[in-house]
Amino acid sequence: MIVYKLMVDLPFLAKGNQYTFDDEGYVYRVGVDGKPFEYPLRAGLAGYLWLLMTEKKYLKKMVNTGD
């Protein structure tokens, strides 16, 4: 799993939020404690974040956990 940090403010996503992307296509919000939430984001929002990942100015790679 790879953790990315959002680098810009978007209307429904706050700057600085972290998201975990896994190999199956699921995206999880990372909580304040550094752990991913139990349930993945909805498919539409997850797809939008996958799309934002293609542009370097939106998401910054933080950690590759290898899980």
Rosetta blueprint (number, residue, H / E / L):
1 M L
2 I E
3 V E
4 Y E
5 K E
6 L E
7 M L
8 V L
9 D L
10 L E
11 P L
12 F L
13 L E
14 A L
15 K L
16 G L
17 N L
18 Q E
19 Y E
20 T E
21 F E
22 D L
23 D L
24 E L
25 G L
26 Y L
27 V E
28 Y E
29 R E
30 V E
31 G L
32 V L
33 D L
34 G L
35 K L
36 P E
37 F L
38 E L
39 Y L
40 P L
41 L L
42 R L
43 A H
44 G H
45 L H
46 A H
47 G H
48 Y H
49 L H
50 W H
51 L H
52 L H
53 M L
54 T L
55 E L
56 K L
57 K L
58 Y L
59 L E
60 K E
61 K E
62 M E
63 V E
64 N E
65 T L
66 G L
67 D L
